[in-house]
């Protein structure tokens, strides 16, 4: 495996960096496999609580590597989707830290993350239609669940970009920060999450991610299946005890 994807562990946070700056971090097969491997690392380590996905060279990801695509190379991983992530639901939170451009497949990577922190000069969009393609890695199916459907329709049909401020106003991203500070902003958010009970975070993540697909009659029953074990966990007792004793909890993850 090359160095198309870099990982760094920092205080329970796995920082995953797309590292093809010469190609604006466009996704080729090696990048897709590297990102899938990094997510496996996140899932497999009890010490890691949150991941941050970012890009090197001042940009997030410009989408699929079209040169590789023309030569027959497809940046998909079986069961994981485009770039090894867009069709996969991790059990731990992933925060996108966006500088520069998150376009086409890069945009679809960003909206496949659970939270998004973006630089104030970043741009978002699904310009696939401008190239005779369609945003089939999540842009067309995920975006209408994340912003008003009329706006999603406009983005899909025009291929035009939106600013970080517009994305924030639409509720598509969580925080806007100064250019160059997206990773710091994402680390701040990640640290807040990493301090919380890991079982509670995982259950909450799963319910919020699934809730749109549940109807009213089944929602509480399905929720109970996920959160029930949290309430009988050792961590639940520890959290309540720590609160009463005015100290930080010592989570066991069980």
Order of alpha helices (4+ residues) and beta strands (2+ residues): beta-beta-alpha-beta-alpha-beta-beta-beta-beta-alpha-beta-beta-alpha-alpha-beta-alpha-beta-alpha-alpha-alpha-alpha
